[in-house]
Amino acid sequence: MKAILLADKHQPVQLIDAPKPTAGPDDVLIKLKAAALNHRDLFIQEGLYPKIKLPVILGSDGSGIVEEVGAGVDPSWLGEPVLINPGMNWGDNPEYDGPDFHILGMPQNGTFAEYVAIDVRYVHRKPDHLSFEQAAALPLTGLTAWRALMTRAGLQINAGKSSEKVLITGIGGGAALLALQLAVAIGAEVWVTSGDDEKIEKAKALGAAGGVNYRSVDWHKTLLTKIGADKRGYFNVTIDSAAGPDFAKLIDIAAPGGRIAFYGGTTGNITDVVPAKVFFKQLAIFGSTTGNEREFTDMISFVTDKQIIPVIDEVFPLFQADQAMQKMKRGKQFGKIILRTNH
C-alpha cells in the first residue's frame, strides 16, 4: 500500500510502499478514504512532541470502509463506512488519561496511508450526513473542542439550549472552529478572535456574533465596547489555544463565575495574571486535551443530531502530503486540511 512516512525529525515526509496491515484479533482493517492533518503531525516532524518514536506513518484522523474483520469481531462491520477515534487506552478515570494512553499516528502507525488496522473498540459508524472527507475532519479536533467546551468549561444547557456567552480565540484552526459550531448549535452567543479579519468574517458566516483582531492594541477592551459589556466582564465560557501574555486579558473579560478552558500554548507561557482578578471574580481555569471514549461517543451523537459539518480548507491527494504539511505550517488555513487516501 501507499503511505506517508516520517523517517526522522526535521525531515520532509515521504511517500513509500508499505506492507498492507491485516486485521488481528478484535481488529478491523479499514480501507481509508480520507485522513486529516493535525498540528500534532507538524509538532512531531519538528521534534516538539513528547516521547517521539520514529520512523512512523503519521496521521490520527481517518475515515473509510471496513474491508476485513479479525477474530472476535462482529462480521456486520464488513462494508460499513466508519471513522476512527484516535485516542487509545484512555484509562479508568474519565477526569484524566492514564499512563497507557496514546494517540494514533505515533508511536502506532496512523492514517496517512491506504489502509489501517484498528481495534474495533475505536471504530464508529460514519454519520450519514458527512462525506468521508468531512468525517475525517472531525475526530481529534472535534473531541478536543467537545471536552474543552462541554466537559471542562461545562457550558450550561437548559431545555436543550444555552444562554451563555462564549469566546473562542484564534478562530480558523480545526478545534476552534468545531468549538464555534458546537456552541452555536446549542444556542450560545459566540464571539471570536483572530489575527486575520477575513477569518472573523468567515466565523460570522458560521454563526459567530462577531469578533476582534487580536493584533490590535487593547483588543479585549475593544471587544467589551463592541458588545456593550460592563467593566466586570462578559464571557461565561472562554475556549483558548494560545495561552501566553494575552491570557491575562481573557481574565479581564471573563464574567463573574466564568470558566476558561485552554488546550494549547502556541504563544508561550502564561504571564502577568493578577491573582485577585481570578479569585474576586470566582473564576475557574481548566487545562484540557483530547477526551475519553464516552466523550467521543457523545460528540458524534451531538454532531449527528445537529447535522454539524466540519469546515474543510483544502483537500490534497496522498502523494502531496508534504505540500499539505507546509500549508499547515504557514497557518493560513480556515478549517481542516485533508488527504484523500483512496479514490
Buried (B, 14 or more C-beta within 10 A) or exposed (E): BBBBBBEEEEEEBEBBEBEBBEBBEBBBBBBBBBBBBBBBBBBBBEEEBEEBEBBBBBBBBBBBBBBBBBEEBEEEBBEBBBBBBBBBBBEEEEEEBEEEBBBBBBEBBBBBBBBBBBBBEBBBBBBEEBBBBBBBBBBBBBBBBBBBBBBBBBBEBEEEEBEBBBBBBBBBBBBBBBBBBBBBBBBBBBBBBBBBEEBBEBBBEBBBBBBBBBEBEEBBBEBBEEBEBEEEBBBBBBBBBBBBBBBBBBBBBBBEEBBBBBBBBBBEEBEEBEEEBBEEBEBBBBEBBBBBBEBBEBBBEBBBEBEBBBBBBEBBEBEBBBEBBEBBEEBEBBBBBBBBBBE
